[in-house]
Amino acid sequence: MSLASTDPARVLVVDDNEMNRDMLARRLQRQGHSVETAIHGRDALAMLEAAPYDLVLLDIMMPEMNGFELLQHLRAHADPAFVHLPVILISALDDADSVVKGIEMGADDHLPKPFNPHILHARVGASLAKKRLRDREQLHARALEREIDIARDIQAGFLPDALPQPDGWTLAACFEPARQVGGDFYDAFALDDGRIVLVVADVCDKGVGAALFMALFRSLLRAQAERMPAGDDPGKELAGLVRGVNDYIARTHGGANMFATMFVGLLDPRDGALAYVNGGHEAPMLADAGGTVRARLAPTGPAVGMLPGLGFEVARASIATGETLLVFTDGATDARAPDGTLFGEERMPALLRAAMAGGSVVAGDAVAAVRDAVHAHVAGEPPFDDLTLLAVARA
């Protein structure tokens, strides 16, 4: 049983010759298809815009709008259904130049006159088979898009709804994935004793796989940090937290070869004391009240999750009144302009100075300044990597 007879289609025959229209319509109807006819391109265009069709058989020489003009309109249309609608040109047997021109303009096949029923059957069947294959691919793609939308919503749920804002402090962040989902994440949450855990991390790779590990890293950090006992040695607590996450990832998921660069800080908002582990991450910038970067919080250990038993040193800093800490991922520094120029780190101090020039230290100003500068730098180009920023400002 033929493909055409088992899968009837809606076909539009466009020809100014009444005998040709009737002959093609009858033969296609005998194959099981629903057929409508148009006498020229303008008539056909109105019908195509009013209802969906599976295939167009299109004569070339017609009044009002010829076949080439209709074909050009379809292939330049904003609607993908028109762009990919199969078109078979109807041509004289000796009109090879018109056939070549039509194929170059986007026609899928041609049908010579006088019409051979076997050739008609074969070419209509082949064009419809390609359309149905593409329709299935589009259906599958839409299903994948829905799944990705769900994954994006789930990932957004892993980011904090609101950041802690202790008295005298402001915190702000942004996260922009390079794809529908990303491997970066940030977090900031208060412990029972009032201290605040700060996290910015960048899981290797991009896309769905990185997003899955992002969720795992974030959940492990949250779960273990919230169980940390309050003690006199925050450095010991912090080192144990990062080691625990590292060992679990390396031992349980070592075969996946996934790891993350990570900055994890423990801030005491009462005095601005900051203990931190920088696991192979970009060194955050600590800017003074004038916006001048006075310190970089350099790595204190390797990326997290590569091998079990890795050591992570704890370093200490202090955020004084009027100062701002900016933590970022390489989605900022590696952002590419259309000419390939990287955004780099050199621009950030000036951006921080401008954001803090008014004397009122607000973390959101610092985040907005860097984010907007990155957007301006890439000038609409697709993002190279996930962009994540976290700013902590002491008023």
N, C-alpha and C positions, 0 to 999 in steps of 0.2 A: 504494500500500500504506500502511495507516495506521500511525501511530506506535505504537499499542498492540499491533498484530499483529506488528510487527517487533521490538519491545522488550518481551517479557513481563515482568510484575512480580509481586511477591508481595503479595496484597491480603487484608486482613482485613475481613470484613463483620460488623458488630455490630448485631443486631436481635433482639428477643425474639419476633418473629413468624416462625414456622417457614416459612410460605409465602413471605414476603418474602426470608428468607435463601436459600432454595433458588432462587428466581427470579433473584436477583442473582448468586448463585454460578454458575448455569448460563450466564447471559449473559456474565459476565466470563470464564468458562472458554472459551467459544466465541471470545472475542477473543484467546485465547492466554495468559491470566494464570493463575497458581497462586492458588487461593482457599481460605481457611480461614474458619470462622465462629465467632462467640461469641454467647451468648444475653443477655449484659448487660455493663455496663461493668467490673465486677470480674473477670469471666471474661476479658474482652479485655485488661485491664491485665496479668494474669498471663501471657497469651500474648505480649504486646508486650515484657515484660521478659525473656522466655525466648528470643526469637528476633527478628531484624530483619524489618520489613515496609516496603514501598514506599508503601503507601496504606491508609487506613482509611475505610470507608463506615460512618457512625455514625448510628444512630437516636437520637432525642432522648428519647422517653418509654420508659423501661425500669425494671425492678425492680433491687434491689441497689445499682446505681450507674447513674444516668441519663447521657445523652450529654453534658450540660453539665458534670457532675462529672468525667467521664473527660477531656473536652477541657481543663478547667481544670487537671487533674493533669498532662496532657501538656505544656501550655504553661508550667507552673511548674517542670518537671523540671530537674534539674541537667545532665542529658545533652543536648547539642545535637541528637542524633538524634531525641529525643522532641519537643523544642521545634519543630523544623522538619519533622516528619513530616506530609505532606499529609493533611488530614481533610476529607471531603465529608459534610456533614450530610444525613440522610434526613428529609424533612419532608412534612407534608400540604400539598397545593397551596394551601390558604387560610391556612396558619400563617405569615404573613409576620413576625410579631413574634419568633417563635422563631428564624427564619432570621437576622434582623437581630442578635439577641442572640448567636447562635453565631458569626457573622462578626466581631462586635466582640470576642469572646473568642479569636479566632484561627483559626477554621475557614477553609479555603481556598475552599470552594464549597458549593453545596447541590444536592440531587437531589430533585425533588418526586415524591410518590406520587399516582396510579399511575405506574409506571416506563415512560418512553418509551425504547426501546432506542437511538435515535439520540442523544437527550440524554445518556443514560448513557455511550455511547461517546465523545461529544465531551468531556464533563466529566472523565471518568476520564483520557482522553488528555491533556487540557490540564494536569491536576494532575500527572500523571507527567512530562510534558515539563518543567514548572517544577522538579520534584524532580531530574531528571537534569541540568538546567542547574546547579542549585545543587551537586549532587554533583561535577560537573566543576570548578566554581569552588573547592570545598573541596579537591579533589585538587590543583588548581593552587596554591592557597594553601599547602598542606602542602609541596609541592615547593619553593615560594619560601622557606618557613621552614627547610627543610633547607639550601638554598643560603645563607641568612643565617646559620645555625648554623656552616656551614663558614667563611663570611667572618669571623664572630666569632672562631673558633678561629685563623684565619690572622692576624687583627689582634692577638690576644693573643700570638702568636708574635713580633710585632714589638716588643713590650715586653720589657725585660730580665728574664731569669729571676731574677737576683739583682743587687743594687746593690753597688758596691764599698764596702768598709768599712775604710779605711786606719786604721792605729793612731791612736787618740785621736779618731776621728771615727765618727759614725753617719749613715747615709743611709736614708730611708724615703720611700715614695710610695704613692699610690693612684690608680686610674683607674676611673671609673664612667660608661659611655656613657649618654646620654639615650635612645638607641634601641638596637637590637641591636648596632649598630656605631657608632663615633663618629669625630669629627675631631680630638679632643685626642690628644696623646701626651706621654710623658716618656721621658727616657733619661739614663743616667749610666754612664760607662765610663772605665776608666783607659787612658792612653796609655803607651807603652813607657818614658817617662821618669818615670812615677809621677804625673803631673798627671791631673786628672779633668775630663772634659767633662760639663757639666750642661746638660740641655735640657728645657724645657717649652714646648709650642707648642699653638696653637688654630687649626685650619684653619677658614676661613669656611664657613658652612652646616653641615648635619648629615646623618647617614645615610650611605648607601653611597658617594655621590660624595665626600663629605668624607673617608671612611675610605680611599678609594683614594689621595687626595692625601696623607693622613697617612702612608701607607706610602712614598710617593715622597719626601716631605720627610725623613722619618726615615732612609731609605736613603741619600739624598744626603749628609745631615749625617754619618752614620756613615762612609761611604766616604771622604769628603774629610777628615774629622777624623783618621781613622786613618793618613792619608798626610801629615799635617802634619809638617814637619820641626821638630825641637826647636831652638829658637833663643833669643836673648837678648831678643826682643821679642814676648811673647805677644800683645800688642795687635794687632800687624801680622798675625800668624797668624790670630787670631780674626776680624778684619775681612775678611780674604781668604776665610775659610771661609764667612761669611754672604753676602758678595757673590757668591761662586761659586754658592751655592744659589739666591739671588735671581735671578741672570741666567739660570740654566738654566730655572727655572720660567717666568719671564716670556717668554723667547724661544721655548721649546719648547712651552709649554702656555698661552700668553697668551690664546688664544681661549676657554679654559675660564673665565677670570675668577676663578681660584681663588688665594687667598693665605693666609698664616698670620701671626698675631701670634706672636712667638717670643722667648723668653729663652734665650740661649746663654752659658754661663759656662765659664771655664777656671780651675779651682781648683788651687792648689799646696798640698797638705796639709801640707807641711813647715813653712810659715810662715803659712798661712791667706790668702795673697794671692789675690785673685779679680779677673780681668779678665772683662768681660762686654759683650755687645751685647744691648740690649733693643729688639727690632723691634716697636714699637707694642703691647707686651704690658702687662698689669697690673703695676704696680711691685711687685716682691717686697719682703717685709718682713725686715729684719735686726734681730733682738732681742738685747739684751744679756743678761748672766747672770741678771738679775732679771726677764727677760721683757718689759722695756720696749722698744718699737720705737725704735731710735736712728737708723735710716736707711731710706729707701725707694729702691730702685734703679730710677730713672725711665727712660722710653724714651730711647734714644740714636739712634733712626732710625725709619723708617716700617715698616709691615708688610712681610713678605718675600714677593716674588713678584709684586708689582703691575706694576712696570715695570723694564726692564733698565737697568743703570747707576746704580741708586740708591746713595746713600752711607750707610754705617753707622759711626757713631762708637763707639769703644771706651771704656768707663769702667772705673774701678778701685775696689775696696773691699777690706776685709780682715775676715775672720771671726776674732775673738779667742777666747781660751779661754773656754768657758762660753756662747758665743753660738750662735744658731740662725738660719739663713736659711730662710724659707718662701716658696716660689714656687707660684702658684696660677693657675687660669684663671677666667674669668667665670662658669663653672658654679657656683662657690662664692658669689661676690658677688651674682649675679643670681638665685640660688635663691629661689623664691617660696613664701610661706606661703599657706594657703587663702584668706586675706583679701587677697592680692596684695602684701603687704609683702615687700620685697627683704631678703635676708640682709645685704648690704652689707659694707663693709670695717671698719666701726667696731667690730664684735664681735671681730675677730681678735686685737687686742692683749691683750684680757682673757683670751682662750682661750690665747694663748701664755704669759701670766704664770701661769695656773693649771697649764699643762702643765709649766712649768719651776720650779714652786714648791718641789719637793722638793730642788732643788739638783743632782740628777743629770740631766744633759742627754741626752735620748734623742730622736732624730728621730721615731721611731715615735709617741711621746707627742704631739708637736705635730700630726702628721698625723691621728691618731685623734681628738684634741680638736676640730679643725676639721670633719673629716668627720662626726663624731657630732652636732655642733651643727647642721650643715646638714641632716642627716636629721631632727633634732628640729624644725627650723624649717619644713620643707616638710610635715611631719606626714602623710606618705603620699601627697601629691600627686605626679602624674607629674613627673619632672625637667624643668626648663626647658631645660637645656643639659648637655653633658658636664661632669663634675666631675673635675679633675685637681689633685693636690697633690704637691709634692716638698719635703722638708725635709732640710736639711744641718746637723748639729749638731757643734760641737767640744767635746769633753769637757774 
